[in-house]
């Protein structure tokens, strides 16, 4: 089975009796010596922390004896892959067994594994289990696990009794996806957030792909986790609504836990603690003070824990990792965030939206989002801070923001939305007055560019190794700190290069800046004169690789361009080494400077609605407002570059900038965080490396009336991910051969609801279009909306004759999509919201 998507089924509520909370919930807590490793799905083979913890709790690589239960999956592929991963982390193959437990046949094998169901009652299987120190449940369908290990009358099979025996005695049990869902007594088996908010529950699978919502389907789990309900694939599939509703209905007196993909909850039963490890967050829902009032839900308490955090169950106490500092009283942001209404919402996943827009932002104490179907029938979700709310911030994996949030209030109220087209809504649209610089580019340039979209993880070996490879063996490196407010990121990048094998003596931080840095005795604003220093310009000629750190891109250009816009001596030297074969790289601001036209500020909604401005106040302008353009450094003269593209949802500002200043026949490029777009002048090719993708915007066939500047038709969007390439000479894409076409082989077949905000499954643009449109046979088009105070945009994404999607696995069993030439239209609309309660 390729993957399981919580939104793919929409089940109709029919007559039937749901088991009561008293039946599903465990009345008495058992004394257990063992531990749990509960993973939210999509566990990357590279996630060493999770694998090491599971092996350690199993007794260590020299003593552990691990069994893998394949029952949930449709094949043995994920089981064999997990076994390979354990071996790669030091386990001996002889210490890993596949436990023959299944209630169905597997694809790709000669044996009929349906016969394995009887093994659950065989003493041979019991004896095998009793020799184990750890058991892992792979992902797939959680009902297949319970069907295998529970009798028809709900009692335990001999195999399950044996699992409980070794668990109580000290063994570790782990699982991912479906293997996580089984861990609690109340097992969420299907449904989505819209179904949860509608308070629709079913006790059998009455699936229908003709509805845009799915009532929450509850079954009895195996109960290994005794302190609440567990849900998985949590923020990728936006399951906050279904978990909150389930908690409120079935286990109001306990917390409920939603685990993100590639993230684990480590449950220590003896210590009664829960630790968080991995790459994302765990959502904790407290419904003890919540209540329903008709269709309203009031008083939910939401917390987010990230790597290094823990929860003490007995004391009901959170411990935030010491590397994170409180944000209260020290908030970094001060901007008015727009409501989260669709794919153009900055920080469009729920944890990010609440972190950046609410808890680490002095400007507001309340934000909201929406969730609704194609008829506009849905909900407004309000998030509020109160005196108990707390935020914590730090870095993880290099310079990536890591937030933890405690006690954000969540309220849900029913609404009905309607949209009416109106081309004349935005009559005050300001056209761009920016003059594109007239750069002369040497067609014989031999160098290359590594342009990272921001938040580059220290563990992102693909990007670091590409930069180092292009600098050459024994290369010399320079880091330009000008964009940043301190030298911290420059020093961190130095440490990263050293960790990848570059000698520290080969790395210099150049004294180039137009402002003072925090945390140093020197006044670095005096460095501004260095841009025309002969000695420094000469020194630059000796470097094989130069890296621009992130921050404010205008600080880079001001530090390297003369007041009249001409090149400084240092910039001339950078051009010389680039033309001769050096690699230039940068992240965030360091990517934005690469094109002729540099986007320095503005938000997606505000740019589409209001256009451009000639003034720039500060980096806060990057959180919203009119688009602001400046002259870039022109190292990449083949299109406009945008960065932080997925997390800050910048498609809506890149399209108008491209329409105003893009050259005929050129594309524009939006680079996701922790992702690099690598350009080689010798081959004229773009290649993607890293963990996200690059959105390629093509306006060559688009129409855009002068009298309706916010109205577009026939924009072509492509999204290419790691290993994919684009030939700029022919404009032909080459998709990595580990991916296969989804055309005529779509995995899904369901009615997709519009993208309406942070509770929409697969909230980032690339994933939303991949799952709901490209890999969905049912849909020929999907929609999203972006609106504020009654005005907004309807975004339509459609398949055309040349549209094609591609899918494969990467980093273990993680879905990896690309797509080419999705047709996008933008229509201004009036928005009316009726409150129904």
QUICOR-V511784 format. One record per residue. N is the residue number from 1. PHI is phi in degrees with one decimal (NA if undefined). PSI is psi as a letter, one per 20 degrees, with the letter a starting at -180 (NA if undefined). D_CENTER is the distance of its C-alpha to the mean C-alpha in Angstrom with 1 decimal. Layout:
((N	PHI	PSI	D_CENTER) (N	PHI	PSI	D_CENTER))
//
This chain:
((1	NA	p	22.5) (2	-70.2	g	19.4) (3	-169.1	r	17.0) (4	-122.4	p	17.3) (5	-118.4	p	15.7) (6	-61.5	h	16.7) (7	-92.2	i	17.4) (8	-74.5	h	19.7) (9	-109.0	q	22.7) (10	-127.7	o	24.5) (11	-102.1	q	27.4) (12	-90.5	p	30.6) (13	-70.7	p	32.0) (14	-125.7	r	35.5) (15	-63.2	q	38.2) (16	156.1	r	37.8) (17	-108.8	p	37.7) (18	-79.3	p	34.6) (19	-58.6	q	35.3) (20	-73.6	q	35.9) (21	-54.2	h	33.8) (22	-67.2	h	36.8) (23	-75.3	g	36.7) (24	-79.2	h	33.0) (25	-82.2	q	32.8) (26	-80.9	p	34.4) (27	-75.1	h	37.4) (28	-120.6	p	38.1) (29	-74.8	p	35.8) (30	-89.5	q	36.8) (31	-78.5	o	37.4) (32	-128.3	p	35.0) (33	-88.6	h	35.0) (34	-80.5	r	32.0) (35	-127.3	r	28.3) (36	-126.4	q	25.1) (37	-121.8	o	21.8) (38	-110.1	o	19.4) (39	-108.6	p	16.1) (40	-77.6	j	13.5) (41	103.9	r	13.3) (42	48.3	l	11.9) (43	-71.9	o	13.6) (44	-73.8	p	13.6) (45	-59.0	h	17.2) (46	-84.6	i	16.4) (47	-81.1	m	15.5) (48	-59.6	h	19.0) (49	-57.9	g	18.9) (50	-69.6	g	18.5) (51	-62.5	g	21.1) (52	-61.2	h	23.5) (53	-67.1	g	23.4) (54	-63.7	g	24.2) (55	-64.7	g	26.9) (56	-61.4	g	28.3) (57	-68.9	i	28.6) (58	-81.8	i	30.3) (59	120.4	i	32.9) (60	92.9	q	31.7) (61	-63.8	h	31.6) (62	-89.4	i	35.5) (63	-119.0	i	36.2) (64	-65.8	q	33.3) (65	-129.6	o	34.1) (66	-114.3	p	31.0) (67	-113.0	q	31.1) (68	-114.0	p	28.4) (69	-98.8	o	28.6) (70	-90.1	j	27.5) (71	-55.7	h	28.5) (72	-72.2	h	25.2) (73	-86.4	r	24.5) (74	-88.6	i	26.3) (75	-152.0	r	27.2) (76	-91.2	j	27.7) (77	-62.0	g	25.1) (78	-69.1	h	22.4) (79	-64.9	g	25.3) (80	-65.0	h	26.7) (81	-67.8	g	23.3) (82	-64.8	h	22.9) (83	-62.5	g	26.5) (84	-59.3	g	26.0) (85	-64.0	g	23.1) (86	-59.8	g	25.5) (87	-64.2	h	28.2) (88	-65.6	h	26.1) (89	-97.9	j	25.7) (90	107.5	i	29.4) (91	-73.7	q	30.5) (92	-81.3	p	33.7) (93	-57.5	h	33.5) (94	-68.9	i	36.6) (95	-96.2	j	34.8) (96	-124.2	p	32.2) (97	-124.9	q	33.4) (98	-95.6	o	32.1) (99	-81.8	o	33.5) (100	-75.1	m	35.0) (101	-126.9	p	33.7) (102	-167.4	q	32.7) (103	-108.9	j	34.0) (104	-147.3	r	33.3) (105	-79.0	q	33.8) (106	-99.6	q	31.2) (107	-78.0	q	30.8) (108	82.1	j	31.9) (109	-129.2	q	34.6) (110	-82.2	h	38.4) (111	-73.5	q	38.7) (112	-94.0	n	38.3) (113	-73.1	i	36.0) (114	-56.8	h	36.8) (115	-66.7	i	39.8) (116	-68.4	i	37.6) (117	-58.9	h	37.5) (118	-68.1	i	41.0) (119	-62.7	h	39.9) (120	-65.9	i	38.5) (121	-112.0	j	42.1) (122	-96.8	p	43.6) (123	-64.3	h	44.8) (124	-60.6	g	43.7) (125	-67.4	g	40.0) (126	-58.9	g	40.8) (127	-62.7	h	42.4) (128	-61.7	g	39.4) (129	-64.5	h	37.0) (130	-66.9	i	39.3) (131	-88.3	i	39.2) (132	-92.6	q	35.4) (133	-108.6	i	33.7) (134	-156.3	q	30.2) (135	-131.1	p	28.8) (136	-121.8	p	25.4) (137	-102.8	o	24.4) (138	-75.4	r	22.2) (139	-84.4	r	19.9) (140	148.6	d	21.1) (141	-117.3	o	23.2) (142	-63.9	h	24.1) (143	-65.2	h	27.4) (144	-66.9	h	28.5) (145	-70.4	g	28.4) (146	-67.3	h	30.3) (147	-64.5	h	32.7) (148	-78.7	h	33.5) (149	-104.0	i	34.0) (150	-111.0	q	35.6) (151	-74.4	r	38.9) (152	-60.9	h	39.6) (153	-86.8	j	41.1) (154	88.9	i	37.9) (155	-81.8	r	39.6) (156	-76.5	p	38.2) (157	-74.5	r	39.2) (158	-61.4	h	40.8) (159	-64.7	g	37.6) (160	-67.7	h	35.6) (161	-60.2	h	38.5) (162	-67.5	h	38.3) (163	-61.7	g	34.6) (164	-62.1	h	35.3) (165	-63.9	g	38.2) (166	-73.2	h	36.4) (167	-65.7	g	33.6) (168	-64.0	h	36.1) (169	-84.0	i	37.8) (170	131.8	i	34.9) (171	-73.1	q	32.7) (172	-100.7	p	28.9) (173	-113.0	p	27.1) (174	-138.3	r	23.5) (175	-173.8	q	21.3) (176	-126.5	q	17.9) (177	60.5	d	16.7) (178	-56.8	h	20.3) (179	-68.9	i	21.6) (180	-91.1	h	19.9) (181	-60.0	h	21.0) (182	-72.3	i	24.6) (183	-69.6	h	24.8) (184	-96.0	r	25.8) (185	-67.3	g	29.0) (186	-85.1	o	27.4) (187	-104.7	o	25.2) (188	-78.4	o	22.8) (189	-106.9	h	23.3) (190	-166.2	r	22.0) (191	107.8	r	21.3) (192	-141.0	a	18.7) (193	-67.2	h	18.4) (194	-64.1	g	20.9) (195	-64.7	h	23.3) (196	-65.0	g	22.9) (197	-63.8	h	23.7) (198	-77.3	i	26.6) (199	58.3	l	27.7) (200	-102.9	p	28.4) (201	-129.7	q	28.7) (202	-132.4	q	30.2) (203	-116.7	j	31.6) (204	-152.3	q	31.6) (205	-79.6	o	29.6) (206	-114.6	l	30.8) (207	-61.8	q	28.0) (208	-144.0	p	28.3) (209	-87.3	j	26.1) (210	-92.4	i	28.0) (211	-108.5	q	26.4) (212	-93.9	j	23.2) (213	-136.9	r	22.7) (214	-131.2	o	23.3) (215	-55.4	q	25.4) (216	-78.8	p	24.3) (217	-102.6	o	26.1) (218	-113.3	p	27.3) (219	-132.3	r	29.1) (220	-84.6	p	30.5) (221	-89.6	a	28.4) (222	-94.9	i	29.9) (223	75.2	j	29.7) (224	-65.4	h	28.9) (225	-94.7	o	26.8) (226	-101.8	j	29.4) (227	-120.1	k	27.7) (228	139.6	a	25.8) (229	-94.7	q	23.5) (230	-115.2	p	20.4) (231	-130.3	r	17.5) (232	-138.4	r	14.6) (233	49.7	l	11.4) (234	-70.8	g	11.2) (235	-86.5	h	8.3) (236	-62.9	h	6.9) (237	-106.1	j	10.6) (238	51.4	m	11.3) (239	-101.8	j	14.4) (240	-58.3	g	15.6) (241	-65.7	g	18.6) (242	-73.6	h	19.8) (243	-70.5	g	19.7) (244	-61.2	g	21.4) (245	-66.1	h	24.0) (246	-66.1	g	24.6) (247	-60.5	g	25.1) (248	-63.5	h	27.4) (249	-84.9	h	29.5) (250	-111.1	h	29.7) (251	-141.7	m	29.2) (252	-64.3	h	29.5) (253	-84.1	i	31.1) (254	-125.9	r	28.2) (255	-75.4	q	24.6) (256	-122.8	q	21.8) (257	-126.8	p	18.7) (258	-110.7	o	15.3) (259	-101.7	p	13.4) (260	-71.5	r	9.7) (261	-64.8	q	9.2) (262	59.6	k	10.6) (263	-139.0	q	12.2) (264	-132.7	q	15.8) (265	-97.2	p	18.5) (266	-100.8	o	21.7) (267	-103.7	o	24.7) (268	-103.1	o	28.0) (269	-67.8	g	30.6) (270	-64.5	g	33.6) (271	-83.4	i	32.0) (272	55.6	l	30.2) (273	-127.7	q	27.0) (274	-124.2	p	23.4) (275	-109.7	q	21.3) (276	-110.4	p	17.6) (277	-134.1	r	16.3) (278	108.9	a	13.3) (279	-100.9	i	10.0) (280	-133.5	c	8.5) (281	-126.5	r	10.8) (282	-119.2	p	13.7) (283	-89.0	p	14.8) (284	-114.7	p	18.6) (285	-106.5	p	20.6) (286	-112.3	o	24.2) (287	-105.4	j	26.3) (288	-63.1	h	29.6) (289	-104.8	j	30.6) (290	-85.4	q	29.0) (291	-155.7	r	31.1) (292	-105.2	q	31.3) (293	-136.6	n	33.7) (294	66.7	c	34.0) (295	-91.7	j	30.7) (296	-86.3	q	29.3) (297	-124.3	p	27.4) (298	-124.4	q	28.1) (299	85.2	j	27.5) (300	-72.7	q	24.3) (301	-115.9	p	23.1) (302	-117.5	p	19.4) (303	-129.3	q	18.3) (304	-126.9	p	15.1) (305	-112.1	q	15.8) (306	-127.7	a	14.0) (307	-47.7	p	15.4) (308	93.7	i	19.1) (309	-82.2	r	19.7) (310	-149.2	r	22.2) (311	-133.1	p	24.1) (312	-94.0	o	27.9) (313	-66.6	g	28.7) (314	-61.3	g	32.5) (315	-86.7	i	32.3) (316	51.1	l	29.2) (317	-129.0	p	28.0) (318	-91.4	q	24.6) (319	-121.6	o	24.6) (320	-91.7	p	22.0) (321	-55.1	q	21.8) (322	-64.4	i	24.4) (323	-75.4	i	22.2) (324	-99.9	q	20.7) (325	-112.3	q	23.0) (326	-63.3	q	23.6) (327	-93.4	h	22.6) (328	-63.7	p	25.4) (329	86.0	i	28.1) (330	-131.9	k	26.0) (331	-57.7	p	23.3) (332	-82.1	h	21.8) (333	-104.3	q	21.2) (334	-149.3	m	23.9) (335	-146.6	q	22.9) (336	-88.8	o	23.2) (337	-75.5	q	19.9) (338	-76.9	q	20.0) (339	-61.2	q	19.3) (340	-82.9	o	16.0) (341	-120.9	i	17.4) (342	163.7	a	15.2) (343	-70.9	i	13.0) (344	-97.8	j	14.9) (345	-83.6	p	13.8) (346	-63.2	q	12.6) (347	54.7	l	9.9) (348	-78.6	i	9.2) (349	-90.2	q	7.3) (350	-59.4	g	10.4) (351	-60.5	g	10.2) (352	-67.7	g	9.4) (353	-60.2	g	12.0) (354	-69.9	h	14.5) (355	-69.6	g	14.2) (356	-76.5	g	14.8) (357	-87.5	h	16.7) (358	-118.6	f	18.8) (359	-75.3	h	19.3) (360	-102.4	k	19.3) (361	-136.9	o	21.2) (362	-74.6	i	25.0) (363	-76.3	h	25.4) (364	-138.8	q	24.5) (365	-122.2	j	24.8) (366	-151.2	p	23.4) (367	-136.6	r	20.6) (368	-149.3	r	20.0) (369	-140.8	a	18.1) (370	-136.6	q	19.4) (371	-148.7	p	19.2) (372	-156.1	r	21.9) (373	-97.2	a	23.2) (374	-66.5	i	24.9) (375	-85.6	i	28.0) (376	82.6	j	26.4) (377	-84.9	o	27.1) (378	-171.5	b	24.5) (379	-145.1	q	23.7) (380	-100.2	p	23.0) (381	-113.0	p	20.9) (382	-108.9	p	22.1) (383	-116.0	p	20.6) (384	-132.5	q	23.3) (385	-93.5	q	24.1) (386	-136.5	a	27.5) (387	-64.7	i	29.6) (388	-90.4	i	27.7) (389	-70.2	p	24.2) (390	-141.8	q	22.9) (391	-126.2	q	20.0) (392	-139.4	q	19.5) (393	-134.1	q	17.9) (394	-163.1	a	17.9) (395	-103.0	q	16.5) (396	-138.6	q	15.0) (397	48.8	l	14.9) (398	92.1	d	17.0) (399	-111.9	k	16.1) (400	-95.5	p	12.5) (401	-60.3	p	12.8) (402	-132.0	o	12.9) (403	-112.5	q	14.0) (404	-128.3	q	16.0) (405	-129.5	p	17.6) (406	-124.3	p	20.7) (407	61.5	l	22.6) (408	-91.1	p	21.0) (409	-80.4	p	23.2) (410	-129.2	p	21.9) (411	-125.7	q	24.4) (412	-128.4	p	24.3) (413	-134.7	q	27.0) (414	-72.7	q	27.9) (415	-141.6	r	28.0) (416	-130.2	p	28.9) (417	-111.0	q	27.7) (418	-135.5	q	29.5) (419	-129.0	p	29.0) (420	-132.2	p	31.8) (421	-62.1	p	31.8) (422	-157.0	o	33.5) (423	-70.6	i	33.6) (424	-105.0	j	35.4) (425	-66.5	h	33.0) (426	-112.5	m	32.1) (427	-75.0	i	35.5) (428	-96.2	j	34.9) (429	-58.0	p	32.4) (430	-99.9	o	33.1) (431	-71.5	q	33.2) (432	-74.9	p	32.3) (433	-105.6	j	35.3) (434	-65.1	p	33.6) (435	-99.3	o	35.8) (436	-65.6	p	34.0) (437	-65.0	q	35.4) (438	-96.8	n	37.8) (439	-85.7	q	36.6) (440	-102.6	o	38.6) (441	-103.6	p	36.4) (442	-73.3	o	38.3) (443	-65.6	i	37.7) (444	-92.1	j	38.8) (445	-57.9	p	35.8) (446	-106.6	i	34.8) (447	-73.8	a	31.8) (448	-137.0	r	28.1) (449	-127.4	q	24.9) (450	-122.1	o	21.6) (451	-108.4	o	19.4) (452	-98.1	q	16.0) (453	-78.4	j	13.6) (454	106.0	r	13.4) (455	49.0	l	11.9) (456	-74.5	o	13.4) (457	-73.8	q	13.4) (458	-59.7	h	16.9) (459	-84.9	j	16.1) (460	-81.6	m	15.0) (461	-59.7	h	18.4) (462	-53.7	g	18.0) (463	-75.2	g	18.0) (464	-60.9	g	20.5) (465	-67.2	h	22.8) (466	-65.8	g	22.8) (467	-63.4	g	23.8) (468	-67.5	g	26.4) (469	-60.8	g	27.8) (470	-73.6	h	28.4) (471	-75.8	i	30.2) (472	91.6	q	32.5) (473	-60.3	p	34.1) (474	61.7	k	35.4) (475	-67.7	q	33.7) (476	-106.7	q	34.1) (477	-126.1	q	31.2) (478	-124.6	q	31.0) (479	-118.0	p	28.3) (480	-103.4	o	28.7) (481	-89.6	j	27.5) (482	-54.3	h	28.6) (483	-71.2	h	25.3) (484	-84.2	r	24.6) (485	-92.0	i	26.5) (486	-152.3	r	27.3) (487	-90.4	j	27.8) (488	-60.4	g	25.2) (489	-69.0	h	22.5) (490	-66.4	g	25.3) (491	-67.6	h	26.6) (492	-64.7	h	23.2) (493	-67.8	h	22.9) (494	-58.3	g	26.4) (495	-61.1	h	25.6) (496	-65.1	g	22.8) (497	-59.6	g	25.2) (498	-62.6	g	27.8) (499	-65.0	h	25.6) (500	-97.0	j	25.3) (501	104.2	j	29.1) (502	-82.6	p	30.1) (503	-61.3	p	33.3) (504	-60.2	h	32.9) (505	-69.5	i	36.1) (506	-91.5	j	34.6) (507	-123.8	p	32.1) (508	-122.1	q	33.2) (509	-98.1	o	31.6) (510	-80.9	q	33.5) (511	-79.3	m	35.2) (512	-126.5	o	33.7) (513	-167.7	q	32.7) (514	-114.3	j	34.0) (515	-149.9	r	33.3) (516	-77.7	q	33.9) (517	-101.2	q	31.3) (518	-72.4	q	30.8) (519	79.5	j	32.2) (520	-128.3	q	34.8) (521	-79.9	h	38.5) (522	-73.0	q	38.8) (523	-94.1	n	38.4) (524	-73.2	i	36.1) (525	-62.6	h	36.8) (526	-70.9	i	40.0) (527	-70.9	i	37.9) (528	-56.1	h	37.8) (529	-71.4	i	41.1) (530	-66.4	i	39.9) (531	-64.9	i	38.4) (532	-116.6	k	42.0) (533	-80.0	p	43.2) (534	-62.2	g	45.1) (535	-65.8	g	44.5) (536	-67.7	g	40.7) (537	-60.8	h	40.7) (538	-66.5	g	42.7) (539	-61.8	h	40.4) (540	-60.1	h	37.3) (541	-63.9	i	39.2) (542	-94.6	j	38.9) (543	-93.2	q	35.1) (544	-99.5	i	33.3) (545	-146.9	p	29.8) (546	-129.6	p	28.7) (547	-122.4	p	25.3) (548	-102.0	o	24.5) (549	-76.1	r	22.2) (550	-85.8	r	20.0) (551	148.9	c	21.3) (552	-109.1	o	23.5) (553	-63.8	h	24.3) (554	-67.1	h	27.6) (555	-70.3	h	28.7) (556	-69.7	g	28.4) (557	-64.3	h	30.4) (558	-67.8	h	33.0) (559	-83.5	i	33.4) (560	-119.6	i	34.2) (561	-99.1	q	35.8) (562	-72.6	r	39.3) (563	-55.1	h	40.1) (564	-86.4	j	41.5) (565	89.3	i	38.3) (566	-78.3	r	39.9) (567	-76.4	p	38.4) (568	-74.6	r	39.3) (569	-65.6	h	40.9) (570	-65.1	g	37.8) (571	-64.8	h	35.8) (572	-58.5	h	38.6) (573	-67.9	h	38.3) (574	-61.2	g	34.6) (575	-63.9	h	35.4) (576	-62.2	g	38.2) (577	-69.9	h	36.2) (578	-65.7	g	33.4) (579	-64.7	h	36.2) (580	-89.1	i	37.7) (581	129.4	j	34.6) (582	-70.4	q	32.4) (583	-101.3	p	28.6) (584	-110.1	p	27.0) (585	-139.5	r	23.5) (586	-173.9	q	21.3) (587	-124.3	q	17.9) (588	60.0	d	16.9) (589	-54.7	h	20.5) (590	-69.4	i	21.8) (591	-92.8	h	20.2) (592	-60.1	h	21.3) (593	-71.4	i	24.9) (594	-70.7	h	25.1) (595	-91.7	r	26.1) (596	-63.4	g	29.4) (597	-93.9	o	27.9) (598	-106.3	p	25.5) (599	-82.3	o	23.3) (600	-110.2	i	23.7) (601	-166.9	r	22.7) (602	114.0	q	22.0) (603	-114.2	r	19.5) (604	-65.6	g	18.8) (605	-62.3	g	20.9) (606	-63.9	h	23.6) (607	-70.1	g	24.1) (608	-61.5	h	24.5) (609	-83.4	h	26.8) (610	-119.6	i	28.7) (611	88.8	c	28.5) (612	-119.5	r	29.1) (613	-133.2	q	30.8) (614	-101.5	j	33.0) (615	-115.8	q	32.3) (616	-135.8	p	29.6) (617	-91.6	g	29.7) (618	-171.5	a	27.0) (619	-63.3	i	23.3) (620	-60.6	h	22.9) (621	-68.6	i	23.6) (622	-75.8	i	20.2) (623	-90.5	i	18.8) (624	167.6	a	20.9) (625	91.8	a	24.4) (626	-58.3	q	26.1) (627	-71.3	q	25.0) (628	-122.5	p	26.8) (629	-115.2	q	27.7) (630	-137.1	r	29.5) (631	-73.7	p	31.0) (632	-85.7	a	28.7) (633	-93.3	i	30.2) (634	76.3	j	30.2) (635	-66.8	h	29.3) (636	-117.2	n	27.3) (637	-91.8	j	29.7) (638	-110.7	k	28.2) (639	146.5	r	25.8) (640	-86.4	q	23.8) (641	-105.5	p	20.6) (642	-119.7	q	17.7) (643	-130.2	r	14.9) (644	48.7	l	11.7) (645	-70.4	g	11.5) (646	-76.7	g	8.1) (647	-67.2	h	7.6) (648	-102.2	j	11.4) (649	49.2	m	11.9) (650	-100.2	j	15.0) (651	-59.7	h	16.3) (652	-68.6	i	19.0) (653	-99.6	h	20.5) (654	-71.2	h	20.4) (655	-62.9	g	22.3) (656	-62.4	h	25.2) (657	-64.1	h	25.4) (658	-67.8	g	25.7) (659	-61.4	h	28.2) (660	-77.7	h	30.3) (661	-136.0	j	30.4) (662	-71.6	q	29.0) (663	-84.6	q	31.7) (664	-59.4	p	32.9) (665	86.2	i	31.4) (666	-103.0	q	28.4) (667	-96.7	r	24.7) (668	-119.9	r	22.2) (669	-135.6	p	18.9) (670	-111.7	o	15.5) (671	-98.8	p	13.6) (672	-69.8	r	9.8) (673	-65.8	q	9.2) (674	57.5	k	10.2) (675	-141.8	q	11.9) (676	-126.1	q	15.7) (677	-103.6	o	18.0) (678	-108.7	p	21.3) (679	-116.5	p	24.5) (680	-114.2	o	27.9) (681	-65.7	h	31.0) (682	-64.6	h	33.2) (683	-105.6	i	31.5) (684	57.8	k	29.9) (685	-119.6	q	26.7) (686	-107.2	p	23.0) (687	-130.1	q	20.8) (688	-103.8	p	17.1) (689	-132.5	q	16.0) (690	114.0	a	12.8) (691	-100.3	i	9.3) (692	-119.7	c	8.3) (693	-148.2	a	11.1) (694	-122.2	p	13.9) (695	-85.6	p	15.0) (696	-105.9	o	18.8) (697	-102.7	p	20.8) (698	-120.7	o	24.4) (699	-102.8	j	26.9) (700	-64.5	h	29.9) (701	-111.4	j	30.6) (702	-80.0	q	29.4) (703	-112.2	q	31.9) (704	-154.4	n	31.7) (705	-61.9	q	34.9) (706	-63.5	h	36.4) (707	-86.7	j	37.3) (708	-139.0	m	33.9) (709	-65.2	i	31.6) (710	-98.7	j	28.5) (711	-109.2	p	29.1) (712	-132.6	q	27.8) (713	-134.8	q	28.3) (714	65.7	k	27.4) (715	-69.9	q	24.6) (716	-107.9	p	23.2) (717	-115.0	p	19.5) (718	-125.2	q	18.3) (719	-134.3	o	15.0) (720	-113.3	q	15.7) (721	-123.0	a	13.7) (722	-51.0	p	15.1) (723	95.2	i	18.9) (724	-80.4	q	19.4) (725	-135.8	q	22.1) (726	-135.6	p	23.8) (727	-88.8	o	27.5) (728	-74.2	i	28.4) (729	-76.7	g	32.0) (730	-105.6	i	31.7) (731	58.4	k	28.3) (732	-100.6	p	27.7) (733	-93.1	q	24.3) (734	-124.6	o	24.3) (735	-90.2	p	21.5) (736	-50.9	p	21.2) (737	-74.6	i	23.7) (738	-82.7	i	21.5) (739	-107.0	q	20.1) (740	-117.0	q	22.5) (741	-67.6	p	23.1) (742	-90.2	i	22.1) (743	-62.1	p	25.0) (744	70.0	j	27.5) (745	-130.4	k	25.5) (746	-59.8	p	22.8) (747	-79.8	h	21.5) (748	-105.2	q	21.1) (749	-153.7	n	23.8) (750	-155.9	r	23.1) (751	-80.6	p	23.4) (752	-97.8	p	20.1) (753	-73.7	r	20.0) (754	-64.0	q	19.0) (755	-77.0	o	15.7) (756	-121.0	j	17.1) (757	150.3	a	14.5) (758	-73.9	i	11.9) (759	-103.3	j	13.4) (760	-80.3	p	13.1) (761	-57.1	q	11.5) (762	55.0	m	8.6) (763	-70.2	h	8.3) (764	-76.2	q	7.0) (765	-56.3	g	10.3) (766	-60.4	g	10.2) (767	-70.9	h	9.0) (768	-57.8	g	11.3) (769	-69.6	h	14.2) (770	-65.3	g	13.9) (771	-75.4	g	14.2) (772	-88.6	h	16.4) (773	-117.6	f	18.6) (774	-68.4	h	18.8) (775	-106.0	k	18.8) (776	-128.5	o	20.7) (777	-63.1	h	24.4) (778	-67.4	h	25.2) (779	-98.7	p	23.6) (780	-99.3	i	25.1) (781	-154.9	q	23.1) (782	-132.6	r	20.4) (783	-128.2	q	20.3) (784	-142.9	r	18.4) (785	-133.9	q	20.1) (786	-138.9	p	19.9) (787	-152.7	r	22.9) (788	-158.6	p	24.6) (789	50.1	l	28.2) (790	85.2	i	29.2) (791	-126.2	q	28.2) (792	-175.7	b	25.2) (793	-138.2	p	24.0) (794	-98.7	p	23.6) (795	-106.4	p	21.2) (796	-113.9	p	22.3) (797	-116.5	p	20.6) (798	-132.6	q	23.2) (799	-81.3	q	24.2) (800	-125.5	a	27.2) (801	-63.1	h	29.6) (802	-105.2	j	27.6) (803	-75.9	p	24.1) (804	-151.7	p	22.7) (805	-110.1	q	19.5) (806	-139.2	q	18.9) (807	-139.2	q	17.4) (808	-162.3	a	17.6) (809	-103.8	q	16.3) (810	-141.8	q	15.0) (811	48.8	l	15.0) (812	94.3	c	16.9) (813	-117.8	l	16.0) (814	-93.3	p	12.4) (815	-61.1	p	12.5) (816	-134.2	o	12.6) (817	-110.1	q	13.5) (818	-140.5	q	15.3) (819	-148.6	q	17.5) (820	-126.9	p	20.6) (821	58.4	l	22.5) (822	-76.1	p	21.0) (823	-89.1	p	23.5) (824	-121.9	p	22.3) (825	-118.1	q	24.8) (826	-123.5	p	24.6) (827	-123.3	o	27.3) (828	-61.5	p	28.2) (829	-139.1	q	28.8) (830	-83.7	q	30.5) (831	-123.0	p	28.7) (832	-120.3	p	30.7) (833	-120.2	p	29.5) (834	-107.9	p	32.0) (835	-91.5	p	31.7) (836	-98.8	i	33.1) (837	-90.1	NA	34.0))
//
